[in-house]
Amino acid sequence: MTTSASPNPVFGLWDKLRNGRFTTTFAVLAALSIGILAGSVLTSNVSGKEQQHIDSSNAHPLTIPDPVTLSNGFSKIAKAVGPAVVNINTESLPKQTPAPRGRRGTQRTPIQPPDGGDQGDMQDFFNRFFGGGQGGDDEQGGLRQALGSGFIVDSQGYIITNNHVVDKADKIWVKLSTDPDGGPGDHGRPATVIGVDKDTDIAVIKIDTKEPLPTIKLGNSDGAQVGDWVLAIGSPFGLSQTVSAGIVSAKNRSIDEPSANGVAANQFQKFIQTDAAINPGNSGGPLVDMTGSVIGMNTAIYTQSMGSEGVGFAMPSNVLASVYNMLIGPEHKVTRGSIGVTFQAAPSSAVSRMYGFASGGVIIGQIVPGGGAAKAGLQPGDVLVTIDGRAIKDGDDLVADISARKIGTSIKLGYLRAGKQNTATVAIGDRAKTYADIAGGPGDDDNTAPPEIDAGQNKLGITVSAVPAAIASKLSLKSGGVMVTSVRSGSFADEINLLKGQVIIEINRKPVSDEAAYRSIVSGLKTGEDVVFVVRDVRGNSYVGGTLP
């Protein structure tokens, strides 16, 4: 008995071709193959003829034209100021530091270090005042290196840069554009710190020199206008003498997030915003205008990619000049005047209407014991409206005026108390000494009572409880109050930034002595009414409010 088997596919195909099947297809494929081969041969023949027989004696050689100066002037400015811009390298030896305590409710940091927080060799310590830069566990890993930029303002070797570039550095080197490259181990000339101001993130360092060094001139930052062309010069990623162009995007820009009581963490950092590319290594370099004058020092960037996204910030030159002149003085430090008060930088319009300073003024949150305001009899809740007869616009105006005053002098303040106009002569003290004892806030580890439903939960979006004795003592509460134990997301309290842990001592100028008083006041609040809370923390009183929806 025989068994069937699969036919041989080769013979099957051959039989089909032999029998006439696929004849057309095969013929087409054969023709295409011959065409391709013929094309290859023909192309080869043509190429050979071009290389061997074509005469190019009539071709004209290309010539390089003479250099042409373009109309925008960028190159002229870069050439003029470049020699005064320096590369700064630092080394920090490992230090044993305690690990930072973890805290709940940490503020968000929209301004990120460009390297994403990895403290590498190319780190630029941007955003020192937002929690970036040196410090923490990374210091325990070994030798740390960082880089930045700076610019020479005095031919004797005085250089302005960022404090965060040189902060905690054990060794600082400066390399000029004209210095020879001595290889990987050549960092440049050793430098010493003359003085620093952490409030503005400005530092002055110096290198020794036998010859006058090239300098750059400072301009008046008040003259810079939004839309003006500017150049940023520095050493991004160690690439010295890098120039980027952009415009002034905004002025007087504050990039601090508010602290827990709604007050900006630093009152002396108001920046020029620019879209000129700023990257790791640019920090401390100059931002110059079209006259070649410095109008700012590149300090920080807003980034999510850890590189330039067109949002950079530069400290204005007018601030640089003021701080520099104090740092090169005999004491090598910055002194600022103070009257010993704290205040909320930007209260809502409801607060200003309730307390009668809608057209300008500052409401005092706390009086520092022993300060000028305390000695003059000022009190929390007083509204400062004039300085030496001049109207006060806002908190920034107050700080700028008083901080520039000479210590030991006095001013005449006009203020409102319970709606009545008063005046007081107040002595100017040293801000650093005045605020030496003010720090911190209510701890996160304090035990508080569990939340309970109260009259304001639906209307305000908060729950409250009695103030624990330890916190009442710490905050010197004499008339009681209630502590906010929870804030509902999206509620009225959330919208006006009333925070968990704050102690409410007054609502709409009515004292809140306990939970019963709180519920009584809240039950009478109506939609469309201005509601203003006075809250207490370790820094004193703050005022938050808005119109009840």
Residue pairs with C-beta under 8 A, 6 or more apart in sequence:
16 22
17 23
17 26
69 75
69 76
72 229
73 290
74 231
74 243
74 245
77 231
77 288
77 290
77 292
78 231
78 233
78 243
80 292
81 151
81 216
81 233
81 286
81 288
81 292
82 177
82 233
82 241
82 243
83 176
83 177
83 178
83 214
84 151
84 152
84 153
84 213
84 214
84 215
84 216
85 149
85 150
85 151
85 177
85 216
85 233
85 234
85 241
85 285
85 286
86 149
86 150
86 151
86 152
86 159
86 174
86 175
86 176
86 177
87 147
87 149
87 174
87 175
87 188
87 235
87 238
87 240
88 147
88 148
88 149
88 150
88 159
88 161
88 165
88 166
88 172
88 173
88 174
88 191
88 205
88 284
89 145
89 146
89 147
89 172
89 173
89 174
89 175
89 187
89 188
90 145
90 146
90 147
90 148
90 165
90 166
90 169
90 171
90 172
90 173
91 143
91 144
91 145
91 169
91 170
91 171
92 134
92 139
92 143
92 144
92 145
92 146
92 168
92 169
92 170
93 143
93 170
94 139
94 140
94 141
94 142
94 143
94 144
95 139
95 140
95 168
96 140
97 135
97 136
97 139
97 140
99 136
99 137
100 136
103 444
104 444
105 260
105 444
105 500
107 257
107 259
108 257
109 127
109 130
109 131
109 132
109 257
110 255
110 257
110 302
111 126
111 127
111 130
111 255
111 300
111 301
111 302
111 303
112 127
112 132
112 302
112 303
112 304
112 306
113 123
113 124
113 125
113 126
113 127
113 132
113 133
113 306
114 124
114 126
114 279
114 280
114 301
114 303
114 306
114 307
115 122
115 123
115 124
115 280
115 306
116 306
117 132
119 134
119 138
119 141
119 144
121 145
122 147
122 237
122 238
122 280
122 281
123 144
123 145
123 146
123 147
123 280
124 146
124 147
124 148
124 165
124 279
124 280
124 281
124 282
124 283
125 132
125 133
125 134
125 146
125 148
125 162
125 164
125 165
125 167
125 283
126 132
126 133
126 164
126 280
126 283
126 299
126 300
126 301
127 133
127 164
127 300
127 301
128 162
128 163
128 164
128 167
128 201
129 164
129 198
129 201
129 256
129 265
129 266
129 269
130 255
130 256
130 257
130 300
132 164
133 164
133 167
134 144
134 146
134 164
134 167
134 168
135 168
138 144
146 165
146 169
147 235
147 238
147 280
147 281
148 161
148 162
148 165
148 166
148 234
148 235
148 281
148 282
148 283
148 284
148 285
149 161
149 165
149 233
149 234
149 235
149 281
149 282
149 283
149 284
149 285
149 298
150 159
150 160
150 161
150 165
150 174
150 205
150 284
150 285
151 159
151 160
151 161
151 216
151 233
151 284
151 285
151 286
151 294
151 297
152 158
152 159
152 213
152 214
152 215
152 216
153 159
153 160
153 215
153 216
153 218
153 324
154 215
155 209
155 212
155 213
155 214
155 215
156 206
156 209
156 212
156 213
157 206
157 207
157 208
157 209
157 213
158 194
158 204
158 205
158 206
158 328
159 174
159 191
159 204
159 205
159 206
159 207
160 202
160 203
160 204
160 284
160 297
160 320
160 324
161 203
161 204
161 205
161 283
161 284
161 297
162 201
162 202
162 203
162 283
162 284
162 297
162 299
163 196
163 197
163 198
163 201
163 202
163 203
164 201
164 283
165 203
165 283
165 284
166 172
166 193
166 196
166 203
166 205
167 196
167 203
171 190
172 190
172 191
172 192
172 193
172 205
173 187
173 188
173 189
173 190
173 191
174 188
174 189
174 190
174 191
174 205
174 207
175 187
175 188
175 189
175 240
176 188
176 189
176 213
177 240
177 241
179 188
179 189
189 207
189 208
190 207
190 208
191 205
191 206
191 207
192 205
192 206
193 203
193 204
193 205
194 204
194 205
194 206
194 327
194 328
194 332
195 203
195 204
195 326
195 327
195 328
195 332
195 333
195 334
196 202
196 203
196 204
196 327
197 203
197 323
197 326
197 327
197 333
197 334
199 266
199 267
199 268
199 269
199 334
199 336
200 268
200 269
200 315
200 319
200 323
200 334
201 269
201 299
201 315
202 297
202 315
202 319
202 320
202 323
202 324
202 327
203 327
204 324
204 327
204 328
216 286
216 288
216 292
216 293
216 294
217 292
217 293
217 294
218 293
218 294
218 317
218 320
218 321
219 288
219 289
219 291
219 293
219 294
219 295
219 317
220 295
220 317
220 318
221 272
221 295
221 296
221 316
221 317
221 318
221 319
222 316
222 318
223 295
224 230
224 248
224 251
224 272
224 289
224 295
224 296
224 316
225 248
226 247
226 248
226 249
226 250
226 251
227 247
227 248
228 247
228 248
228 289
228 290
229 245
229 246
229 247
229 289
229 290
230 245
230 246
230 247
230 248
230 274
230 276
230 287
230 288
230 289
230 290
230 295
230 296
231 243
231 244
231 245
231 276
231 287
231 288
232 243
232 244
232 245
232 246
232 274
232 276
232 277
232 278
232 282
232 285
232 286
232 287
232 298
232 312
232 314
233 241
233 242
233 243
233 285
233 286
233 288
234 242
234 278
234 281
234 282
234 283
234 284
234 285
234 286
234 298
235 241
235 242
235 281
235 282
235 285
236 242
236 277
236 278
236 279
236 280
236 281
236 282
237 279
237 280
237 281
238 281
239 281
242 282
244 276
244 277
244 278
245 276
246 274
246 275
246 276
246 277
246 310
247 274
247 275
247 276
248 272
248 273
248 274
249 273
249 274
249 275
249 311
250 272
250 273
251 272
251 273
252 270
252 271
253 270
253 271
253 272
253 273
253 313
254 264
254 269
254 270
254 271
255 269
255 271
255 300
255 302
255 313
256 264
256 265
256 266
256 269
257 265
258 264
258 265
258 345
258 497
259 265
259 441
260 441
260 499
260 501
260 502
260 537
261 344
261 365
261 441
261 499
261 502
261 535
261 537
261 539
261 542
262 344
262 345
262 346
262 497
262 542
262 544
263 342
263 343
263 344
263 345
263 539
263 542
264 345
267 345
267 395
267 396
267 399
268 319
268 399
268 403
269 315
270 316
270 319
270 396
271 296
271 299
271 300
271 313
271 314
271 315
271 316
272 287
272 295
272 296
272 313
272 314
272 315
272 316
273 311
273 312
273 313
273 314
274 287
274 296
274 312
274 313
274 314
275 310
275 311
275 312
276 287
276 312
277 308
277 310
277 312
278 298
278 301
278 308
278 312
279 301
279 307
279 308
280 307
282 298
282 312
283 298
283 299
283 300
284 297
284 298
284 299
285 297
285 298
286 294
286 296
286 297
286 298
287 294
287 295
287 296
287 297
287 298
287 314
288 294
288 295
289 295
293 317
294 317
294 320
295 314
295 316
295 317
296 314
296 315
296 316
296 317
296 320
297 314
297 315
297 317
297 320
298 312
298 313
298 314
299 313
299 314
299 315
300 312
300 313
301 308
301 309
301 311
301 312
301 313
302 309
302 311
302 312
302 313
303 309
303 311
323 334
326 333
326 334
326 335
327 333
327 334
335 407
335 430
335 431
335 432
336 403
336 404
336 430
336 431
336 432
337 402
337 403
337 404
337 405
337 406
337 407
337 409
337 428
337 429
337 430
337 431
338 371
338 372
338 402
338 403
338 428
338 429
338 430
338 431
338 434
338 435
339 371
339 372
339 373
339 402
339 411
339 413
339 426
339 427
339 428
339 429
340 367
340 368
340 370
340 371
340 372
340 373
340 374
340 429
340 434
341 364
341 365
341 366
341 367
341 368
341 371
341 373
341 378
341 384
342 364
342 365
342 366
342 368
342 438
342 539
342 540
343 362
343 363
343 364
343 365
343 395
343 398
344 351
344 363
344 365
344 395
344 542
344 543
344 544
345 394
345 395
345 396
346 394
346 395
347 363
347 543
347 544
347 545
348 496
348 544
348 545
348 546
349 358
350 530
350 531
350 532
350 545
350 546
350 547
351 363
351 532
351 543
351 544
351 545
352 358
352 361
353 530
354 508
354 509
354 530
354 532
354 545
355 363
355 381
355 383
355 416
355 532
355 543
356 383
356 416
356 419
357 363
357 383
357 385
357 416
360 385
360 391
360 392
360 393
360 394
361 383
361 384
361 385
361 392
361 416
362 383
362 384
362 392
362 394
362 395
362 398
363 381
363 382
363 383
363 384
363 543
364 373
364 378
364 379
364 380
364 381
364 382
364 383
364 384
364 541
365 380
365 539
365 540
365 541
365 542
365 543
366 380
366 539
366 540
366 541
367 373
367 374
367 378
367 379
367 380
367 540
368 374
368 434
368 435
368 437
368 438
370 434
371 429
371 434
372 410
372 426
372 427
372 428
372 429
373 426
375 426
375 427
376 413
376 424
376 425
376 426
376 427
377 424
378 413
378 415
378 424
378 426
379 417
380 540
380 541
381 417
381 534
381 541
382 415
382 416
382 417
382 422
383 415
383 416
383 417
384 392
384 398
384 413
384 414
384 415
385 391
385 392
385 414
385 415
385 416
385 421
386 392
386 413
386 414
387 398
387 401
387 402
387 411
387 412
387 413
387 414
388 411
388 412
389 412
389 414
392 398
392 401
402 411
402 428
403 431
405 411
405 428
406 428
407 428
407 429
407 430
408 427
408 428
409 427
409 428
410 425
410 426
410 427
410 428
411 425
411 426
411 428
412 423
412 424
412 425
412 426
413 423
413 424
413 425
413 426
414 421
414 422
414 423
415 421
415 422
415 423
415 424
416 422
438 538
438 539
439 538
440 538
441 537
441 538
441 539
442 471
442 474
442 475
442 501
442 537
442 538
446 468
446 470
446 471
447 468
448 465
448 468
448 483
448 485
448 501
449 465
449 466
449 468
449 485
450 465
450 485
451 463
451 465
451 485
451 486
452 463
452 465
452 485
453 463
454 462
454 463
454 464
454 515
454 518
454 519
454 522
455 518
455 519
455 522
455 523
456 462
456 463
456 464
456 493
456 518
456 519
456 522
457 463
457 488
459 492
459 522
459 525
459 548
460 491
460 492
460 493
460 498
460 522
460 525
460 531
461 487
461 488
461 490
461 491
461 492
461 493
461 494
462 484
462 485
462 486
462 487
462 488
462 491
462 493
462 498
463 484
463 485
463 486
464 482
464 483
464 484
464 485
464 504
464 515
464 518
465 482
465 483
465 485
465 515
466 482
466 483
466 514
466 515
467 475
467 477
467 480
467 481
467 482
467 483
467 503
468 483
471 477
471 483
471 503
472 480
472 481
474 538
475 503
475 536
475 537
475 538
477 503
477 505
477 536
479 505
479 511
479 513
480 505
480 511
480 512
480 513
480 514
480 517
481 503
481 504
481 505
481 512
481 513
481 536
482 503
482 504
482 512
482 514
482 515
482 518
483 501
483 502
483 503
483 504
484 493
484 498
484 499
484 500
484 501
484 502
484 503
484 504
484 535
485 500
486 500
487 493
487 494
487 498
487 499
487 500
488 494
492 531
492 546
492 548
492 549
495 546
496 533
496 544
496 545
496 546
497 544
498 533
498 535
498 544
501 537
502 535
502 536
502 537
502 542
503 535
503 536
503 537
504 512
504 518
504 533
504 534
504 535
505 511
505 512
505 534
505 535
505 536
505 541
506 512
506 533
506 534
507 518
507 521
507 522
507 531
507 532
507 533
507 534
508 521
508 525
508 530
508 531
508 532
509 532
510 517
510 521
511 517
512 518
512 521
525 531
525 548
526 548
527 548
527 549
528 547
528 548
529 547
529 548
530 545
530 546
530 547
530 548
531 545
531 546
531 547
531 548
532 543
532 544
532 545
533 543
533 544
533 545
534 541
534 542
534 543
535 541
535 542
535 543
535 544
536 542
